[in-house]
């Protein structure tokens, strides 16, 4: 049976930080105890994909999925983060 946890990232939080915090929350551990996110995805690329926008280059619509610490992570352009086991 799969478990699913959905959260929205705070407006001042980078997606890479929000992912680590969501997984740490799900695991009940401190974020520092998790493997570095960079072992599975480039955190800067993840942040750049959904955070920075201008009138000329607005936020892309969509989401990205990847595996991290045994979970399937989905980061959506609207700030929603889904952690699924």
PDB file of N, CA, C and O in Angstrom, chain B, residues numbered from 101:
ATOM      1  N   UNK B 101       0.840  -1.164   0.000  1.00  0.00           N
ATOM      2  CA  UNK B 101       0.000   0.000   0.000  1.00  0.00           C
ATOM      3  C   UNK B 101       0.895   1.241   0.000  1.00  0.00           C
ATOM      4  O   UNK B 101       1.827   1.328   0.798  1.00  0.00           O
ATOM      5  N   UNK B 102       0.623   2.184  -0.873  1.00  0.00           N
ATOM      6  CA  UNK B 102       1.476   3.366  -0.945  1.00  0.00           C
ATOM      7  C   UNK B 102       0.949   4.464  -0.032  1.00  0.00           C
ATOM      8  O   UNK B 102      -0.258   4.616   0.161  1.00  0.00           O
ATOM      9  N   UNK B 103       1.882   5.220   0.521  1.00  0.00           N
ATOM     10  CA  UNK B 103       1.540   6.361   1.354  1.00  0.00           C
ATOM     11  C   UNK B 103       1.852   7.610   0.567  1.00  0.00           C
ATOM     12  O   UNK B 103       2.847   7.670  -0.155  1.00  0.00           O
ATOM     13  N   UNK B 104       0.985   8.625   0.709  1.00  0.00           N
ATOM     14  CA  UNK B 104       1.164   9.852  -0.039  1.00  0.00           C
ATOM     15  C   UNK B 104       1.061  11.032   0.917  1.00  0.00           C
ATOM     16  O   UNK B 104       0.164  11.085   1.759  1.00  0.00           O
ATOM     17  N   UNK B 105       1.973  11.965   0.783  1.00  0.00           N
ATOM     18  CA  UNK B 105       1.978  13.170   1.593  1.00  0.00           C
ATOM     19  C   UNK B 105       2.122  14.349   0.647  1.00  0.00           C
ATOM     20  O   UNK B 105       3.066  14.399  -0.141  1.00  0.00           O
ATOM     21  N   UNK B 106       1.205  15.290   0.716  1.00  0.00           N
ATOM     22  CA  UNK B 106       1.236  16.455  -0.155  1.00  0.00           C
ATOM     23  C   UNK B 106       1.444  17.701   0.683  1.00  0.00           C
ATOM     24  O   UNK B 106       0.831  17.859   1.739  1.00  0.00           O
ATOM     25  N   UNK B 107       2.308  18.583   0.210  1.00  0.00           N
ATOM     26  CA  UNK B 107       2.500  19.853   0.901  1.00  0.00           C
ATOM     27  C   UNK B 107       2.732  20.940  -0.132  1.00  0.00           C
ATOM     28  O   UNK B 107       3.064  20.662  -1.284  1.00  0.00           O
ATOM     29  N   UNK B 108       2.554  22.167   0.292  1.00  0.00           N
ATOM     30  CA  UNK B 108       2.851  23.304  -0.566  1.00  0.00           C
ATOM     31  C   UNK B 108       4.074  23.988   0.001  1.00  0.00           C
ATOM     32  O   UNK B 108       4.195  24.176   1.212  1.00  0.00           O
ATOM     33  N   UNK B 109       4.977  24.357  -0.885  1.00  0.00           N
ATOM     34  CA  UNK B 109       6.188  25.004  -0.404  1.00  0.00           C
ATOM     35  C   UNK B 109       5.876  26.448  -0.044  1.00  0.00           C
ATOM     36  O   UNK B 109       5.130  27.111  -0.763  1.00  0.00           O
ATOM     37  N   UNK B 110       6.429  26.945   1.048  1.00  0.00           N
ATOM     38  CA  UNK B 110       6.263  28.354   1.390  1.00  0.00           C
ATOM     39  C   UNK B 110       6.857  29.224   0.288  1.00  0.00           C
ATOM     40  O   UNK B 110       7.819  28.824  -0.367  1.00  0.00           O
ATOM     41  N   UNK B 111       6.297  30.398   0.082  1.00  0.00           N
ATOM     42  CA  UNK B 111       6.746  31.259  -1.013  1.00  0.00           C
ATOM     43  C   UNK B 111       8.216  31.637  -0.899  1.00  0.00           C
ATOM     44  O   UNK B 111       8.849  31.948  -1.907  1.00  0.00           O
ATOM     45  N   UNK B 112       8.771  31.617   0.311  1.00  0.00           N
ATOM     46  CA  UNK B 112      10.179  31.980   0.483  1.00  0.00           C
ATOM     47  C   UNK B 112      11.105  30.768   0.499  1.00  0.00           C
ATOM     48  O   UNK B 112      12.302  30.906   0.754  1.00  0.00           O
ATOM     49  N   UNK B 113      10.566  29.593   0.231  1.00  0.00           N
ATOM     50  CA  UNK B 113      11.360  28.365   0.276  1.00  0.00           C
ATOM     51  C   UNK B 113      11.681  27.878  -1.132  1.00  0.00           C
ATOM     52  O   UNK B 113      10.806  27.831  -1.997  1.00  0.00           O
ATOM     53  N   UNK B 114      12.929  27.520  -1.352  1.00  0.00           N
ATOM     54  CA  UNK B 114      13.317  26.953  -2.641  1.00  0.00           C
ATOM     55  C   UNK B 114      12.773  25.531  -2.746  1.00  0.00           C
ATOM     56  O   UNK B 114      12.679  24.837  -1.734  1.00  0.00           O
ATOM     57  N   UNK B 115      12.412  25.085  -3.950  1.00  0.00           N
ATOM     58  CA  UNK B 115      11.908  23.720  -4.107  1.00  0.00           C
ATOM     59  C   UNK B 115      12.862  22.667  -3.552  1.00  0.00           C
ATOM     60  O   UNK B 115      12.417  21.697  -2.939  1.00  0.00           O
ATOM     61  N   UNK B 116      14.159  22.842  -3.757  1.00  0.00           N
ATOM     62  CA  UNK B 116      15.119  21.849  -3.265  1.00  0.00           C
ATOM     63  C   UNK B 116      15.072  21.738  -1.744  1.00  0.00           C
ATOM     64  O   UNK B 116      15.162  20.636  -1.201  1.00  0.00           O
ATOM     65  N   UNK B 117      14.934  22.848  -1.065  1.00  0.00           N
ATOM     66  CA  UNK B 117      14.846  22.855   0.397  1.00  0.00           C
ATOM     67  C   UNK B 117      13.516  22.253   0.841  1.00  0.00           C
ATOM     68  O   UNK B 117      13.470  21.473   1.792  1.00  0.00           O
ATOM     69  N   UNK B 118      12.441  22.613   0.153  1.00  0.00           N
ATOM     70  CA  UNK B 118      11.113  22.104   0.506  1.00  0.00           C
ATOM     71  C   UNK B 118      11.037  20.587   0.352  1.00  0.00           C
ATOM     72  O   UNK B 118      10.383  19.919   1.153  1.00  0.00           O
ATOM     73  N   UNK B 119      11.697  20.034  -0.668  1.00  0.00           N
ATOM     74  CA  UNK B 119      11.713  18.578  -0.866  1.00  0.00           C
ATOM     75  C   UNK B 119      12.402  17.900   0.308  1.00  0.00           C
ATOM     76  O   UNK B 119      11.876  16.939   0.870  1.00  0.00           O
ATOM     77  N   UNK B 120      13.568  18.392   0.678  1.00  0.00           N
ATOM     78  CA  UNK B 120      14.319  17.797   1.785  1.00  0.00           C
ATOM     79  C   UNK B 120      13.507  17.870   3.075  1.00  0.00           C
ATOM     80  O   UNK B 120      13.442  16.897   3.826  1.00  0.00           O
ATOM     81  N   UNK B 121      12.892  19.016   3.331  1.00  0.00           N
ATOM     82  CA  UNK B 121      12.093  19.173   4.547  1.00  0.00           C
ATOM     83  C   UNK B 121      10.874  18.254   4.541  1.00  0.00           C
ATOM     84  O   UNK B 121      10.519  17.697   5.579  1.00  0.00           O
ATOM     85  N   UNK B 122      10.228  18.088   3.382  1.00  0.00           N
ATOM     86  CA  UNK B 122       9.051  17.216   3.290  1.00  0.00           C
ATOM     87  C   UNK B 122       9.422  15.757   3.555  1.00  0.00           C
ATOM     88  O   UNK B 122       8.702  15.050   4.259  1.00  0.00           O
ATOM     89  N   UNK B 123      10.540  15.310   2.995  1.00  0.00           N
ATOM     90  CA  UNK B 123      10.977  13.921   3.209  1.00  0.00           C
ATOM     91  C   UNK B 123      11.410  13.726   4.663  1.00  0.00           C
ATOM     92  O   UNK B 123      11.087  12.705   5.270  1.00  0.00           O
ATOM     93  N   UNK B 124      12.128  14.682   5.218  1.00  0.00           N
ATOM     94  CA  UNK B 124      12.543  14.588   6.621  1.00  0.00           C
ATOM     95  C   UNK B 124      11.322  14.522   7.531  1.00  0.00           C
ATOM     96  O   UNK B 124      11.298  13.758   8.496  1.00  0.00           O
ATOM     97  N   UNK B 125      10.320  15.320   7.222  1.00  0.00           N
ATOM     98  CA  UNK B 125       9.063  15.301   7.970  1.00  0.00           C
ATOM     99  C   UNK B 125       8.405  13.928   7.888  1.00  0.00           C
ATOM    100  O   UNK B 125       7.946  13.381   8.891  1.00  0.00           O
ATOM    101  N   UNK B 126       8.368  13.390   6.687  1.00  0.00           N
ATOM    102  CA  UNK B 126       7.752  12.079   6.452  1.00  0.00           C
ATOM    103  C   UNK B 126       8.501  10.982   7.208  1.00  0.00           C
ATOM    104  O   UNK B 126       7.890  10.050   7.731  1.00  0.00           O
ATOM    105  N   UNK B 127       9.824  11.100   7.262  1.00  0.00           N
ATOM    106  CA  UNK B 127      10.666  10.112   7.940  1.00  0.00           C
ATOM    107  C   UNK B 127      10.743  10.337   9.452  1.00  0.00           C
ATOM    108  O   UNK B 127      11.119   9.438  10.204  1.00  0.00           O
ATOM    109  N   UNK B 128      10.383  11.541   9.881  1.00  0.00           N
ATOM    110  CA  UNK B 128      10.491  11.862  11.300  1.00  0.00           C
ATOM    111  C   UNK B 128      11.923  12.061  11.756  1.00  0.00           C
ATOM    112  O   UNK B 128      12.269  11.754  12.897  1.00  0.00           O
ATOM    113  N   UNK B 129      12.761  12.580  10.856  1.00  0.00           N
ATOM    114  CA  UNK B 129      14.172  12.813  11.173  1.00  0.00           C
ATOM    115  C   UNK B 129      14.536  14.251  10.835  1.00  0.00           C
ATOM    116  O   UNK B 129      13.765  14.966  10.195  1.00  0.00           O
ATOM    117  N   UNK B 130      15.716  14.663  11.271  1.00  0.00           N
ATOM    118  CA  UNK B 130      16.237  15.975  10.917  1.00  0.00           C
ATOM    119  C   UNK B 130      16.703  15.939   9.466  1.00  0.00           C
ATOM    120  O   UNK B 130      17.235  14.927   9.011  1.00  0.00           O
ATOM    121  N   UNK B 131      16.508  17.022   8.746  1.00  0.00           N
ATOM    122  CA  UNK B 131      16.891  17.085   7.331  1.00  0.00           C
ATOM    123  C   UNK B 131      18.367  16.763   7.120  1.00  0.00           C
ATOM    124  O   UNK B 131      18.730  16.213   6.081  1.00  0.00           O
ATOM    125  N   UNK B 132      19.217  17.093   8.076  1.00  0.00           N
ATOM    126  CA  UNK B 132      20.658  16.838   7.963  1.00  0.00           C
ATOM    127  C   UNK B 132      20.984  15.346   7.946  1.00  0.00           C
ATOM    128  O   UNK B 132      22.074  14.956   7.527  1.00  0.00           O
ATOM    129  N   UNK B 133      20.053  14.513   8.396  1.00  0.00           N
ATOM    130  CA  UNK B 133      20.279  13.069   8.430  1.00  0.00           C
ATOM    131  C   UNK B 133      20.028  12.396   7.082  1.00  0.00           C
ATOM    132  O   UNK B 133      20.395  11.236   6.895  1.00  0.00           O
ATOM    133  N   UNK B 134      19.413  13.104   6.148  1.00  0.00           N
ATOM    134  CA  UNK B 134      19.100  12.526   4.839  1.00  0.00           C
ATOM    135  C   UNK B 134      20.302  12.598   3.904  1.00  0.00           C
ATOM    136  O   UNK B 134      21.208  13.409   4.091  1.00  0.00           O
ATOM    137  N   UNK B 135      20.287  11.736   2.902  1.00  0.00           N
ATOM    138  CA  UNK B 135      21.318  11.790   1.859  1.00  0.00           C
ATOM    139  C   UNK B 135      21.199  13.129   1.132  1.00  0.00           C
ATOM    140  O   UNK B 135      20.101  13.673   1.020  1.00  0.00           O
ATOM    141  N   UNK B 136      22.305  13.659   0.642  1.00  0.00           N
ATOM    142  CA  UNK B 136      22.232  14.916  -0.105  1.00  0.00           C
ATOM    143  C   UNK B 136      21.311  14.770  -1.322  1.00  0.00           C
ATOM    144  O   UNK B 136      21.364  13.769  -2.037  1.00  0.00           O
ATOM    145  N   UNK B 137      20.481  15.766  -1.542  1.00  0.00           N
ATOM    146  CA  UNK B 137      19.570  15.749  -2.688  1.00  0.00           C
ATOM    147  C   UNK B 137      20.356  15.661  -3.996  1.00  0.00           C
ATOM    148  O   UNK B 137      19.872  15.107  -4.983  1.00  0.00           O
ATOM    149  N   UNK B 138      21.554  16.204  -3.995  1.00  0.00           N
ATOM    150  CA  UNK B 138      22.385  16.216  -5.205  1.00  0.00           C
ATOM    151  C   UNK B 138      22.794  14.824  -5.673  1.00  0.00           C
ATOM    152  O   UNK B 138      23.325  14.679  -6.774  1.00  0.00           O
ATOM    153  N   UNK B 139      22.556  13.795  -4.855  1.00  0.00           N
ATOM    154  CA  UNK B 139      22.868  12.435  -5.299  1.00  0.00           C
ATOM    155  C   UNK B 139      21.860  11.935  -6.329  1.00  0.00           C
ATOM    156  O   UNK B 139      22.118  10.954  -7.027  1.00  0.00           O
ATOM    157  N   UNK B 140      20.697  12.616  -6.425  1.00  0.00           N
ATOM    158  CA  UNK B 140      19.664  12.165  -7.366  1.00  0.00           C
ATOM    159  C   UNK B 140      19.221  13.223  -8.363  1.00  0.00           C
ATOM    160  O   UNK B 140      18.698  12.886  -9.425  1.00  0.00           O
ATOM    161  N   UNK B 141      19.421  14.506  -8.039  1.00  0.00           N
ATOM    162  CA  UNK B 141      18.998  15.584  -8.935  1.00  0.00           C
ATOM    163  C   UNK B 141      19.830  16.823  -8.616  1.00  0.00           C
ATOM    164  O   UNK B 141      20.276  16.999  -7.482  1.00  0.00           O
ATOM    165  N   UNK B 142      20.033  17.666  -9.598  1.00  0.00           N
ATOM    166  CA  UNK B 142      20.775  18.907  -9.388  1.00  0.00           C
ATOM    167  C   UNK B 142      19.848  19.907  -8.682  1.00  0.00           C
ATOM    168  O   UNK B 142      18.894  20.386  -9.294  1.00  0.00           O
ATOM    169  N   UNK B 143      20.107  20.229  -7.415  1.00  0.00           N
ATOM    170  CA  UNK B 143      19.219  21.135  -6.677  1.00  0.00           C
ATOM    171  C   UNK B 143      19.080  22.510  -7.325  1.00  0.00           C
ATOM    172  O   UNK B 143      17.996  23.091  -7.316  1.00  0.00           O
ATOM    173  N   UNK B 144      20.173  23.034  -7.889  1.00  0.00           N
ATOM    174  CA  UNK B 144      20.105  24.342  -8.547  1.00  0.00           C
ATOM    175  C   UNK B 144      19.199  24.294  -9.772  1.00  0.00           C
ATOM    176  O   UNK B 144      18.429  25.222 -10.018  1.00  0.00           O
ATOM    177  N   UNK B 145      19.292  23.219 -10.532  1.00  0.00           N
ATOM    178  CA  UNK B 145      18.435  23.076 -11.711  1.00  0.00           C
ATOM    179  C   UNK B 145      16.969  22.977 -11.292  1.00  0.00           C
ATOM    180  O   UNK B 145      16.101  23.579 -11.924  1.00  0.00           O
ATOM    181  N   UNK B 146      16.694  22.224 -10.234  1.00  0.00           N
ATOM    182  CA  UNK B 146      15.325  22.105  -9.726  1.00  0.00           C
ATOM    183  C   UNK B 146      14.794  23.474  -9.305  1.00  0.00           C
ATOM    184  O   UNK B 146      13.667  23.837  -9.641  1.00  0.00           O
ATOM    185  N   UNK B 147      15.597  24.222  -8.580  1.00  0.00           N
ATOM    186  CA  UNK B 147      15.182  25.557  -8.141  1.00  0.00           C
ATOM    187  C   UNK B 147      14.960  26.485  -9.330  1.00  0.00           C
ATOM    188  O   UNK B 147      13.966  27.209  -9.380  1.00  0.00           O
ATOM    189  N   UNK B 148      15.879  26.462 -10.278  1.00  0.00           N
ATOM    190  CA  UNK B 148      15.756  27.333 -11.447  1.00  0.00           C
ATOM    191  C   UNK B 148      14.554  26.987 -12.309  1.00  0.00           C
ATOM    192  O   UNK B 148      13.978  27.862 -12.957  1.00  0.00           O
ATOM    193  N   UNK B 149      14.176  25.731 -12.319  1.00  0.00           N
ATOM    194  CA  UNK B 149      13.054  25.295 -13.144  1.00  0.00           C
ATOM    195  C   UNK B 149      11.748  25.939 -12.711  1.00  0.00           C
ATOM    196  O   UNK B 149      10.945  26.339 -13.553  1.00  0.00           O
ATOM    197  N   UNK B 150      11.527  26.043 -11.403  1.00  0.00           N
ATOM    198  CA  UNK B 150      10.227  26.506 -10.926  1.00  0.00           C
ATOM    199  C   UNK B 150      10.225  27.816 -10.145  1.00  0.00           C
ATOM    200  O   UNK B 150       9.148  28.343  -9.868  1.00  0.00           O
ATOM    201  N   UNK B 151      11.366  28.358  -9.783  1.00  0.00           N
ATOM    202  CA  UNK B 151      11.371  29.543  -8.932  1.00  0.00           C
ATOM    203  C   UNK B 151      11.489  30.837  -9.708  1.00  0.00           C
ATOM    204  O   UNK B 151      10.694  31.757  -9.511  1.00  0.00           O
ATOM    205  N   UNK B 152      12.455  30.915 -10.571  1.00  0.00           N
ATOM    206  CA  UNK B 152      12.766  32.189 -11.196  1.00  0.00           C
ATOM    207  C   UNK B 152      11.941  32.399 -12.458  1.00  0.00           C
ATOM    208  O   UNK B 152      11.897  31.534 -13.334  1.00  0.00           O
ATOM    209  N   UNK B 153      11.286  33.561 -12.543  1.00  0.00           N
ATOM    210  CA  UNK B 153      10.528  33.882 -13.742  1.00  0.00           C
ATOM    211  C   UNK B 153      10.572  35.387 -13.971  1.00  0.00           C
ATOM    212  O   UNK B 153      10.762  36.171 -13.042  1.00  0.00           O
ATOM    213  N   UNK B 154      10.395  35.763 -15.211  1.00  0.00           N
ATOM    214  CA  UNK B 154      10.309  37.164 -15.594  1.00  0.00           C
ATOM    215  C   UNK B 154       9.150  37.287 -16.567  1.00  0.00           C
ATOM    216  O   UNK B 154       8.548  36.282 -16.946  1.00  0.00           O
ATOM    217  N   UNK B 155       8.833  38.501 -16.972  1.00  0.00           N
ATOM    218  CA  UNK B 155       7.761  38.692 -17.950  1.00  0.00           C
ATOM    219  C   UNK B 155       8.107  37.977 -19.252  1.00  0.00           C
ATOM    220  O   UNK B 155       7.236  37.429 -19.928  1.00  0.00           O
ATOM    221  N   UNK B 156       9.387  37.994 -19.588  1.00  0.00           N
ATOM    222  CA  UNK B 156       9.829  37.349 -20.828  1.00  0.00           C
ATOM    223  C   UNK B 156       9.872  35.828 -20.695  1.00  0.00           C
ATOM    224  O   UNK B 156       9.605  35.106 -21.656  1.00  0.00           O
ATOM    225  N   UNK B 157      10.208  35.352 -19.505  1.00  0.00           N
ATOM    226  CA  UNK B 157      10.311  33.912 -19.252  1.00  0.00           C
ATOM    227  C   UNK B 157       9.483  33.545 -18.020  1.00  0.00           C
ATOM    228  O   UNK B 157      10.030  33.419 -16.925  1.00  0.00           O
ATOM    229  N   UNK B 158       8.160  33.372 -18.190  1.00  0.00           N
ATOM    230  CA  UNK B 158       7.318  33.033 -17.037  1.00  0.00           C
ATOM    231  C   UNK B 158       7.571  31.610 -16.548  1.00  0.00           C
ATOM    232  O   UNK B 158       8.242  30.821 -17.214  1.00  0.00           O
ATOM    233  N   UNK B 159       7.023  31.294 -15.370  1.00  0.00           N
ATOM    234  CA  UNK B 159       7.129  29.936 -14.826  1.00  0.00           C
ATOM    235  C   UNK B 159       6.639  28.922 -15.845  1.00  0.00           C
ATOM    236  O   UNK B 159       5.610  29.131 -16.487  1.00  0.00           O
ATOM    237  N   UNK B 160       7.363  27.834 -15.998  1.00  0.00           N
ATOM    238  CA  UNK B 160       6.836  26.765 -16.855  1.00  0.00           C
ATOM    239  C   UNK B 160       5.697  26.065 -16.122  1.00  0.00           C
ATOM    240  O   UNK B 160       5.669  26.034 -14.892  1.00  0.00           O
ATOM    241  N   UNK B 161       4.778  25.515 -16.865  1.00  0.00           N
ATOM    242  CA  UNK B 161       3.696  24.725 -16.276  1.00  0.00           C
ATOM    243  C   UNK B 161       4.150  23.274 -16.287  1.00  0.00           C
ATOM    244  O   UNK B 161       4.839  22.843 -17.211  1.00  0.00           O
ATOM    245  N   UNK B 162       3.767  22.527 -15.272  1.00  0.00           N
ATOM    246  CA  UNK B 162       4.099  21.111 -15.267  1.00  0.00           C
ATOM    247  C   UNK B 162       4.702  20.672 -13.958  1.00  0.00           C
ATOM    248  O   UNK B 162       4.555  21.330 -12.928  1.00  0.00           O
ATOM    249  N   UNK B 163       5.386  19.539 -14.018  1.00  0.00           N
ATOM    250  CA  UNK B 163       6.005  18.989 -12.817  1.00  0.00           C
ATOM    251  C   UNK B 163       7.192  18.117 -13.204  1.00  0.00           C
ATOM    252  O   UNK B 163       7.376  17.766 -14.369  1.00  0.00           O
ATOM    253  N   UNK B 164       7.979  17.784 -12.214  1.00  0.00           N
ATOM    254  CA  UNK B 164       9.097  16.870 -12.405  1.00  0.00           C
ATOM    255  C   UNK B 164       9.001  15.814 -11.307  1.00  0.00           C
ATOM    256  O   UNK B 164       8.662  16.122 -10.164  1.00  0.00           O
ATOM    257  N   UNK B 165       9.304  14.568 -11.663  1.00  0.00           N
ATOM    258  CA  UNK B 165       9.286  13.466 -10.696  1.00  0.00           C
ATOM    259  C   UNK B 165      10.662  12.821 -10.636  1.00  0.00           C
ATOM    260  O   UNK B 165      11.353  12.706 -11.649  1.00  0.00           O
ATOM    261  N   UNK B 166      11.051  12.404  -9.439  1.00  0.00           N
ATOM    262  CA  UNK B 166      12.318  11.704  -9.251  1.00  0.00           C
ATOM    263  C   UNK B 166      12.242  10.889  -7.970  1.00  0.00           C
ATOM    264  O   UNK B 166      11.342  11.080  -7.152  1.00  0.00           O
ATOM    265  N   UNK B 167      13.189   9.985  -7.805  1.00  0.00           N
ATOM    266  CA  UNK B 167      13.281   9.134  -6.615  1.00  0.00           C
ATOM    267  C   UNK B 167      14.277   9.757  -5.640  1.00  0.00           C
ATOM    268  O   UNK B 167      15.347  10.216  -6.037  1.00  0.00           O
ATOM    269  N   UNK B 168      13.910   9.765  -4.359  1.00  0.00           N
ATOM    270  CA  UNK B 168      14.809  10.287  -3.331  1.00  0.00           C
ATOM    271  C   UNK B 168      14.514   9.582  -2.011  1.00  0.00           C
ATOM    272  O   UNK B 168      13.378   9.604  -1.535  1.00  0.00           O
ATOM    273  N   UNK B 169      15.512   8.967  -1.428  1.00  0.00           N
ATOM    274  CA  UNK B 169      15.403   8.282  -0.128  1.00  0.00           C
ATOM    275  C   UNK B 169      14.269   7.265  -0.095  1.00  0.00           C
ATOM    276  O   UNK B 169      13.598   7.112   0.925  1.00  0.00           O
ATOM    277  N   UNK B 170      14.056   6.572  -1.208  1.00  0.00           N
ATOM    278  CA  UNK B 170      13.021   5.549  -1.261  1.00  0.00           C
ATOM    279  C   UNK B 170      11.629   6.070  -1.564  1.00  0.00           C
ATOM    280  O   UNK B 170      10.671   5.298  -1.547  1.00  0.00           O
ATOM    281  N   UNK B 171      11.493   7.346  -1.837  1.00  0.00           N
ATOM    282  CA  UNK B 171      10.203   7.960  -2.146  1.00  0.00           C
ATOM    283  C   UNK B 171      10.180   8.454  -3.588  1.00  0.00           C
ATOM    284  O   UNK B 171      11.218   8.784  -4.162  1.00  0.00           O
ATOM    285  N   UNK B 172       8.994   8.499  -4.156  1.00  0.00           N
ATOM    286  CA  UNK B 172       8.797   9.181  -5.429  1.00  0.00           C
ATOM    287  C   UNK B 172       8.383  10.603  -5.088  1.00  0.00           C
ATOM    288  O   UNK B 172       7.397  10.821  -4.385  1.00  0.00           O
ATOM    289  N   UNK B 173       9.131  11.552  -5.583  1.00  0.00           N
ATOM    290  CA  UNK B 173       8.891  12.965  -5.309  1.00  0.00           C
ATOM    291  C   UNK B 173       8.364  13.611  -6.578  1.00  0.00           C
ATOM    292  O   UNK B 173       8.918  13.408  -7.659  1.00  0.00           O
ATOM    293  N   UNK B 174       7.303  14.384  -6.453  1.00  0.00           N
ATOM    294  CA  UNK B 174       6.785  15.171  -7.573  1.00  0.00           C
ATOM    295  C   UNK B 174       6.761  16.630  -7.134  1.00  0.00           C
ATOM    296  O   UNK B 174       6.123  16.976  -6.140  1.00  0.00           O
ATOM    297  N   UNK B 175       7.457  17.479  -7.877  1.00  0.00           N
ATOM    298  CA  UNK B 175       7.467  18.911  -7.610  1.00  0.00           C
ATOM    299  C   UNK B 175       6.693  19.568  -8.746  1.00  0.00           C
ATOM    300  O   UNK B 175       7.050  19.429  -9.916  1.00  0.00           O
ATOM    301  N   UNK B 176       5.631  20.283  -8.389  1.00  0.00           N
ATOM    302  CA  UNK B 176       4.755  20.915  -9.370  1.00  0.00           C
ATOM    303  C   UNK B 176       5.043  22.411  -9.463  1.00  0.00           C
ATOM    304  O   UNK B 176       5.515  23.026  -8.507  1.00  0.00           O
ATOM    305  N   UNK B 177       4.753  22.982 -10.623  1.00  0.00           N
ATOM    306  CA  UNK B 177       5.024  24.394 -10.852  1.00  0.00           C
ATOM    307  C   UNK B 177       4.205  25.308  -9.947  1.00  0.00           C
ATOM    308  O   UNK B 177       4.574  26.467  -9.759  1.00  0.00           O
ATOM    309  N   UNK B 178       3.102  24.815  -9.382  1.00  0.00           N
ATOM    310  CA  UNK B 178       2.278  25.631  -8.483  1.00  0.00           C
ATOM    311  C   UNK B 178       2.783  25.592  -7.039  1.00  0.00           C
ATOM    312  O   UNK B 178       2.147  26.159  -6.150  1.00  0.00           O
ATOM    313  N   UNK B 179       3.920  24.929  -6.796  1.00  0.00           N
ATOM    314  CA  UNK B 179       4.503  24.865  -5.460  1.00  0.00           C
ATOM    315  C   UNK B 179       4.144  23.615  -4.687  1.00  0.00           C
ATOM    316  O   UNK B 179       4.662  23.394  -3.592  1.00  0.00           O
ATOM    317  N   UNK B 180       3.265  22.792  -5.239  1.00  0.00           N
ATOM    318  CA  UNK B 180       2.875  21.558  -4.553  1.00  0.00           C
ATOM    319  C   UNK B 180       3.998  20.529  -4.653  1.00  0.00           C
ATOM    320  O   UNK B 180       4.605  20.344  -5.708  1.00  0.00           O
ATOM    321  N   UNK B 181       4.256  19.870  -3.534  1.00  0.00           N
ATOM    322  CA  UNK B 181       5.248  18.798  -3.489  1.00  0.00           C
ATOM    323  C   UNK B 181       4.550  17.552  -2.977  1.00  0.00           C
ATOM    324  O   UNK B 181       3.904  17.577  -1.929  1.00  0.00           O
ATOM    325  N   UNK B 182       4.683  16.455  -3.724  1.00  0.00           N
ATOM    326  CA  UNK B 182       4.063  15.192  -3.345  1.00  0.00           C
ATOM    327  C   UNK B 182       5.172  14.196  -3.036  1.00  0.00           C
ATOM    328  O   UNK B 182       6.073  13.979  -3.846  1.00  0.00           O
ATOM    329  N   UNK B 183       5.094  13.594  -1.853  1.00  0.00           N
ATOM    330  CA  UNK B 183       6.039  12.565  -1.419  1.00  0.00           C
ATOM    331  C   UNK B 183       5.240  11.275  -1.327  1.00  0.00           C
ATOM    332  O   UNK B 183       4.306  11.168  -0.533  1.00  0.00           O
ATOM    333  N   UNK B 184       5.613  10.302  -2.142  1.00  0.00           N
ATOM    334  CA  UNK B 184       4.855   9.052  -2.185  1.00  0.00           C
ATOM    335  C   UNK B 184       5.788   7.868  -2.023  1.00  0.00           C
ATOM    336  O   UNK B 184       6.841   7.798  -2.657  1.00  0.00           O
ATOM    337  N   UNK B 185       5.390   6.935  -1.165  1.00  0.00           N
ATOM    338  CA  UNK B 185       6.196   5.734  -0.938  1.00  0.00           C
ATOM    339  C   UNK B 185       5.720   4.647  -1.864  1.00  0.00           C
ATOM    340  O   UNK B 185       6.259   3.541  -1.845  1.00  0.00           O
TER     341      UNK B 185
END
